[in-house]
């Protein structure tokens, strides 16, 4: 009976994996310090942006513009700044690894689309505060932002973005297998048989 033991250990193992490993990017401490710091900034910046977008959707009245000192706006701007700060060393390190600024791969597609989406988010915010929601420029910048956001989210499953999901889930898998004293290959085949 693997399932009852698995279920009991799952939640006791999940919290440390999420809070000790994923939240601090601890598995990436084997990388260079600059890459680890870039991971931290990109990870938390992305989470802050997602949280701010979700909160703004539920908290603000239709058609309203939150003030710049509103906590949701501060959270979003902080998240955007963190993404931009994390992007610089990460892209520089990617350039160092590839040896050419023109050698792009799927990792670069994610980083560039994340960067452009964040920059266009700041642009739409600036245009709304400067010209209002009804200005023609606001509409152009807003739709540009939506296209870039769609590119970011649509490309996520095919880029390095997936390791933000894969790595914590694999760590959880390994820790559960270790806790249950089951070889990882046996654990994998047993759990596959249950689904």
Secondary structure, 3 states (H helix, E strand, C coil): CHHHHHHHHHHHHHHHHHHHHHCCCHHHHHCCHHHHHHHHHHHHHHHHHHHHHHHHHHHCCCCCCCCCCCHHHHHHHHHHHHHHHHHHHHHHHHHHHHCCCCCCCHHHHHHHHHHHHHHHHHHHHHHHHHHCCCCHHHHHHHHHHHHHHHHHHHHHHHCHHHHHHHHHHHHHHHHHHHHCCCCHHHHHHHHHHHC
